[in-house]
Amino acid sequence: MKQYATYAIGAALVDTEIQVNDAELTAMSVEKGVMTLVEESRQAELLDHLTGHLVRANHASGGSAGNSMIATALFGAPTFMSCKVANDADGDIYLADLEASGVAHSLHDKRGGGTTGKCLVLITPDAERSMNTYLGVSETLSVAEVDDRAIAASEWVYLEGYLVTSPTGHAAALHTRQVAEANGVRTAISFSDPGMVMYFRDNMEEMVGNGVDLVFCNEAEALEWGKTDDLEAAMSAIRQVASSFVITLGARGAIAFDGSKTFEVDAHKVDAVNTNGAGDMFAGAFLYALSRGEDYGRAAEFAVRAAGEVVKFFGPRLRPEEYRTLRREFFGD
């Protein structure tokens, strides 16, 4: 047994979730259902437009890989997160959340000037989330933040697909994968967003390299990767670059392929109010289940259940005690 179940690298962001309607998204020229990178001035413009909503805003540390590592850790498997935060109040919030969740990091002596990244998450009544992200210092996440020792001490490495947008972050992801492969550590990558596959395909293909052990994606990302509108064809395309994969299908559940067998898992019916963090929770829960020695079918069932829980509430995660309850109800321990 290694020291960490999973080592991840990704952007550290502090989320602000605000409830809006579709007309407001249109008025603000916000593309629905995707992540859009914006300058700090654009975020300020959006917040100014939403002044009347701010009293109901929810704030939490976010970032895709960070959310997943917090989930894996709170379910009970140790994780390590490499990211970059500034020496500011939001950086304090982010590191406090990591530490309270039991996620290890090496940032105590690596925080400098600048601004910690922020994500404005706009939630419409259909529970869809539209993200406008200012990366701040996360844009300069680099090889300097990678911890080779922690990688070698992990069972899995988890690469956040959003890193394709930053030259230094992309280089850090490539270095992380190379160190993992040199140390026999299994590699997983999340495609993160259809736009990451569409607009940064060359970088995404380079992150995948000669192939990874596991791909996480949703249906839209899978179809974009396969350049097709047929899910079977998309799965065939993913098999060319991954030994195994999981595709989330929203309210229809998920499909998992372990390299030889395909598992189809139905979703639990829930009243969703917010899909922010659902994919991150799915990945974190799935990796936790694998750390227990569960097969892909059982891991997918648990991940679907966990994702179904988080969409019932605002915010990207559950309360700490709810992870323990969910684990106990599902696994009996």
C-alpha positions as CSV (number, residue, x, y, z in Angstrom):
1,M,0.0,0.0,0.0
2,K,1.4,3.4,-1.1
3,Q,1.2,6.6,1.0
4,Y,-1.4,8.2,-1.3
5,A,-4.3,6.7,-3.2
6,T,-4.2,9.5,-5.7
7,Y,-1.9,12.5,-6.6
8,A,-3.6,15.2,-8.6
9,I,-2.5,18.4,-10.3
10,G,-4.9,21.2,-11.3
11,A,-6.0,24.8,-10.9
12,A,-6.9,26.0,-7.4
13,L,-10.0,28.2,-7.6
14,V,-12.4,29.7,-5.1
15,D,-16.0,29.3,-6.4
16,T,-18.8,31.9,-6.1
17,E,-22.1,30.2,-7.0
18,I,-25.0,32.5,-8.0
19,Q,-28.5,31.5,-9.1
20,V,-29.6,33.1,-12.3
21,N,-32.1,32.5,-15.2
22,D,-31.5,31.8,-18.9
23,A,-32.5,35.4,-19.8
24,E,-29.8,36.7,-17.6
25,L,-27.2,34.5,-19.1
26,T,-28.2,35.8,-22.5
27,A,-28.1,39.4,-21.3
28,M,-24.6,38.9,-20.0
29,S,-23.4,37.0,-23.2
30,V,-22.5,33.9,-21.0
31,E,-22.3,30.6,-22.9
32,K,-24.5,28.1,-21.0
33,G,-23.1,24.8,-19.7
34,V,-19.4,25.3,-20.3
35,M,-16.3,26.8,-18.7
36,T,-15.1,30.0,-20.2
37,L,-11.8,31.6,-19.3
38,V,-12.1,35.3,-18.6
39,E,-10.0,38.2,-17.4
40,E,-10.5,39.6,-13.9
41,S,-12.1,42.7,-15.4
42,R,-14.8,40.5,-17.1
43,Q,-15.5,38.7,-13.8
44,A,-15.9,42.1,-12.2
45,E,-18.3,43.2,-14.9
46,L,-20.4,40.1,-14.4
47,L,-20.5,40.5,-10.7
48,D,-21.5,44.1,-11.1
49,H,-24.4,43.0,-13.3
50,L,-25.4,40.4,-10.6
51,T,-25.2,42.8,-7.7
52,G,-28.8,42.0,-6.6
53,H,-28.0,38.3,-6.5
54,L,-24.9,38.5,-4.3
55,V,-26.7,38.3,-1.0
56,R,-27.6,34.7,-2.0
57,A,-24.1,33.8,-3.3
58,N,-22.4,30.6,-2.0
59,H,-18.6,30.5,-1.7
60,A,-16.3,27.4,-1.6
61,S,-12.9,26.3,-2.7
62,G,-13.2,24.7,-6.0
63,G,-11.2,23.6,-9.0
64,S,-11.9,20.3,-10.7
65,A,-9.0,18.2,-9.5
66,G,-9.1,19.8,-6.0
67,N,-12.8,18.9,-5.6
68,S,-12.0,15.3,-6.6
69,M,-9.1,14.9,-4.2
70,I,-11.2,16.4,-1.4
71,A,-13.9,13.8,-2.1
72,T,-11.5,10.9,-2.2
73,A,-9.9,12.0,1.0
74,L,-13.2,12.6,2.8
75,F,-14.4,9.1,1.8
76,G,-11.3,7.8,3.5
77,A,-8.3,7.4,1.1
78,P,-5.3,9.7,1.4
79,T,-4.6,12.1,-1.5
80,F,-2.1,14.8,-2.5
81,M,-2.8,17.9,-4.5
82,S,-0.4,20.1,-6.5
83,C,-1.7,23.5,-7.3
84,K,-0.8,27.2,-7.0
85,V,-2.4,29.8,-4.7
86,A,-1.3,33.4,-3.9
87,N,-0.6,34.7,-0.4
88,D,-4.0,36.3,-0.1
89,A,-7.3,35.6,1.7
90,D,-8.7,33.3,-1.0
91,G,-5.4,31.3,-0.9
92,D,-5.9,30.9,2.8
93,I,-9.4,29.7,2.3
94,Y,-8.3,27.2,-0.3
95,L,-5.5,25.7,1.7
96,A,-7.6,25.6,4.8
97,D,-10.2,23.5,2.9
98,L,-7.6,21.1,1.6
99,E,-6.1,20.6,5.1
100,A,-9.5,20.3,6.8
101,S,-10.4,17.5,4.3
102,G,-7.1,15.7,4.9
103,V,-5.6,16.4,1.5
104,A,-1.8,16.7,1.6
105,H,0.1,19.5,-0.3
106,S,3.5,21.2,-0.3
107,L,2.4,24.9,-0.6
108,H,3.3,26.3,2.8
109,D,6.6,27.8,1.5
110,K,5.6,28.3,-2.2
111,R,3.0,31.1,-2.0
112,G,3.8,34.4,-3.5
113,G,2.1,37.6,-4.8
114,G,-0.7,37.8,-7.3
115,T,-4.3,36.7,-7.0
116,T,-5.7,33.2,-6.2
117,G,-7.9,32.0,-9.1
118,K,-11.7,32.5,-8.9
119,C,-14.6,30.8,-10.7
120,L,-18.0,32.5,-11.0
121,V,-20.5,29.6,-11.3
122,L,-23.9,30.7,-12.6
123,I,-26.7,28.1,-11.8
124,T,-29.9,28.1,-13.9
125,P,-33.2,26.6,-12.7
126,D,-32.5,23.4,-14.7
127,A,-29.5,22.9,-12.4
128,E,-27.0,23.5,-15.3
129,R,-23.8,25.4,-14.3
130,S,-22.0,27.9,-16.5
131,M,-18.6,28.8,-15.4
132,N,-16.5,32.0,-15.9
133,T,-13.0,31.4,-14.6
134,Y,-10.2,33.8,-13.9
135,L,-7.2,31.6,-13.3
136,G,-5.1,34.2,-11.4
137,V,-1.8,32.6,-10.3
138,S,-3.1,29.2,-11.4
139,E,-2.3,30.3,-15.0
140,T,1.3,30.1,-14.0
141,L,1.1,26.6,-12.4
142,S,4.3,25.0,-13.5
143,V,6.8,22.1,-13.1
144,A,8.0,24.0,-9.9
145,E,4.8,23.0,-8.2
146,V,5.0,19.3,-9.1
147,D,6.1,17.0,-6.2
148,D,8.0,14.0,-7.8
149,R,8.3,12.3,-4.4
150,A,4.5,12.4,-3.8
151,I,3.8,11.1,-7.3
152,A,6.1,8.1,-6.8
153,A,4.3,7.5,-3.4
154,S,0.8,7.3,-5.1
155,E,-1.3,4.5,-6.6
156,W,-2.8,6.9,-9.2
157,V,-2.0,10.2,-10.8
158,Y,-5.0,12.3,-11.9
159,L,-4.5,15.0,-14.5
160,E,-7.0,17.8,-14.8
161,G,-7.8,18.5,-18.5
162,Y,-8.2,22.2,-17.9
163,L,-4.4,22.4,-17.7
164,V,-4.3,22.4,-21.6
165,T,-5.1,26.1,-21.5
166,S,-1.9,27.2,-19.8
167,P,1.6,26.6,-21.4
168,T,3.2,26.1,-18.0
169,G,0.4,24.1,-16.6
170,H,0.4,21.9,-19.7
171,A,4.1,21.3,-19.2
172,A,3.5,20.5,-15.6
173,A,0.9,17.9,-16.5
174,L,3.3,16.3,-19.0
175,H,6.0,16.2,-16.4
176,T,3.6,14.6,-13.9
177,R,2.6,11.9,-16.3
178,Q,6.2,11.1,-17.2
179,V,7.2,10.8,-13.6
180,A,4.2,8.6,-12.9
181,E,5.1,6.3,-15.8
182,A,8.7,6.1,-14.7
183,N,7.6,5.0,-11.3
184,G,4.9,2.5,-12.3
185,V,2.1,4.8,-11.1
186,R,-1.2,4.4,-13.0
187,T,-2.4,7.5,-14.9
188,A,-5.9,9.0,-15.2
189,I,-7.0,12.1,-17.1
190,S,-10.2,14.1,-17.1
191,F,-11.2,15.7,-20.3
192,S,-12.9,18.4,-18.1
193,D,-15.0,20.2,-20.6
194,P,-16.0,19.8,-24.3
195,G,-14.3,23.1,-25.1
196,M,-11.0,21.8,-23.8
197,V,-11.2,18.9,-26.3
198,M,-12.4,21.1,-29.1
199,Y,-10.2,24.1,-28.8
200,F,-7.1,22.6,-27.3
201,R,-7.1,19.2,-28.9
202,D,-3.4,19.1,-29.7
203,N,-2.5,19.8,-26.1
204,M,-5.0,17.3,-24.9
205,E,-3.6,14.6,-27.2
206,E,-0.1,15.4,-25.9
207,M,-1.3,15.0,-22.3
208,V,-2.7,11.6,-23.2
209,G,0.6,10.8,-24.9
210,N,1.1,7.1,-25.8
211,G,-2.0,6.3,-23.7
212,V,-3.2,6.5,-20.1
213,D,-4.7,3.9,-17.8
214,L,-8.1,5.7,-17.3
215,V,-10.1,8.5,-18.9
216,F,-12.9,10.3,-17.2
217,C,-15.3,12.3,-19.4
218,N,-18.9,13.1,-19.9
219,E,-21.0,12.3,-23.0
220,A,-20.4,15.6,-24.7
221,E,-16.6,15.4,-24.1
222,A,-16.5,11.8,-25.4
223,L,-18.4,12.7,-28.6
224,E,-16.0,15.6,-29.1
225,W,-13.0,13.4,-28.6
226,G,-14.3,10.9,-31.2
227,K,-15.5,13.7,-33.5
228,T,-18.8,11.9,-33.8
229,D,-22.4,12.1,-32.7
230,D,-22.4,8.3,-32.0
231,L,-21.5,7.2,-28.5
232,E,-20.3,3.7,-29.6
233,A,-17.9,5.3,-32.1
234,A,-16.7,7.7,-29.4
235,M,-16.0,4.9,-27.0
236,S,-14.0,3.2,-29.7
237,A,-11.9,6.3,-30.1
238,I,-11.3,6.5,-26.4
239,R,-10.1,2.9,-26.4
240,Q,-7.3,3.9,-28.7
241,V,-5.8,6.1,-26.0
242,A,-6.9,4.6,-22.7
243,S,-6.8,1.1,-21.2
244,S,-10.1,1.9,-19.4
245,F,-12.6,4.8,-19.2
246,V,-15.7,6.1,-17.5
247,I,-18.3,8.2,-19.3
248,T,-20.9,10.0,-17.2
249,L,-24.3,10.4,-18.8
250,G,-26.0,12.8,-16.4
251,A,-29.5,11.6,-15.4
252,R,-28.9,8.4,-17.4
253,G,-26.1,7.2,-15.2
254,A,-22.7,6.2,-16.5
255,I,-20.8,3.7,-18.6
256,A,-17.5,2.1,-17.3
257,F,-15.0,0.0,-19.3
258,D,-12.3,-1.8,-17.3
259,G,-10.3,-3.0,-20.3
260,S,-12.3,-6.1,-21.0
261,K,-15.8,-5.6,-19.7
262,T,-18.4,-2.8,-20.0
263,F,-20.7,-1.8,-17.1
264,E,-23.8,0.3,-17.6
265,V,-25.0,1.9,-14.4
266,D,-28.3,3.7,-14.0
267,A,-28.6,7.0,-12.1
268,H,-30.6,7.4,-9.0
269,K,-33.6,9.8,-9.5
270,V,-33.0,13.0,-7.5
271,D,-34.2,16.6,-7.6
272,A,-31.1,18.3,-8.9
273,V,-30.6,22.0,-8.1
274,N,-26.9,22.3,-9.1
275,T,-24.6,20.2,-11.3
276,N,-21.5,22.1,-10.2
277,G,-19.0,19.6,-8.9
278,A,-21.0,16.5,-10.0
279,G,-18.3,15.3,-12.3
280,D,-15.6,16.0,-9.8
281,M,-17.5,14.1,-7.1
282,F,-17.9,11.2,-9.5
283,A,-14.2,11.0,-10.2
284,G,-13.2,11.3,-6.6
285,A,-15.7,8.6,-5.5
286,F,-14.6,6.3,-8.3
287,L,-11.0,6.6,-7.4
288,Y,-11.8,6.0,-3.7
289,A,-13.7,2.8,-4.7
290,L,-10.7,1.6,-6.7
291,S,-8.5,2.3,-3.7
292,R,-10.6,-0.2,-1.8
293,G,-10.1,-2.9,-4.5
294,E,-13.6,-2.6,-5.9
295,D,-14.2,-3.5,-9.6
296,Y,-15.2,-0.9,-12.2
297,G,-18.9,-1.8,-12.0
298,R,-19.1,-1.3,-8.2
299,A,-16.9,1.8,-8.4
300,A,-19.2,3.3,-11.0
301,E,-22.3,2.5,-8.9
302,F,-20.8,4.3,-5.9
303,A,-19.7,7.2,-8.0
304,V,-23.1,7.6,-9.6
305,R,-24.6,7.5,-6.1
306,A,-22.2,10.1,-4.8
307,A,-22.7,12.5,-7.8
308,G,-26.5,12.1,-7.3
309,E,-26.1,13.3,-3.7
310,V,-24.0,16.4,-4.5
311,V,-26.4,17.7,-7.2
312,K,-29.2,18.0,-4.6
313,F,-27.4,20.9,-2.9
314,F,-25.7,24.1,-3.8
315,G,-21.9,24.0,-3.5
316,P,-19.4,21.6,-5.1
317,R,-19.3,19.1,-2.2
318,L,-21.1,17.6,0.8
319,R,-20.5,18.1,4.5
320,P,-17.7,16.0,5.8
321,E,-20.0,13.7,7.9
322,E,-22.1,13.0,4.8
323,Y,-19.2,11.3,3.0
324,R,-18.8,8.9,5.9
325,T,-22.5,8.2,6.0
326,L,-22.6,7.6,2.2
327,R,-19.6,5.2,2.4
328,R,-21.1,3.3,5.3
329,E,-24.5,3.0,3.6
330,F,-22.9,1.8,0.4
331,F,-20.0,-0.3,1.6
332,G,-21.1,-1.2,5.1
333,D,-18.1,0.2,6.9
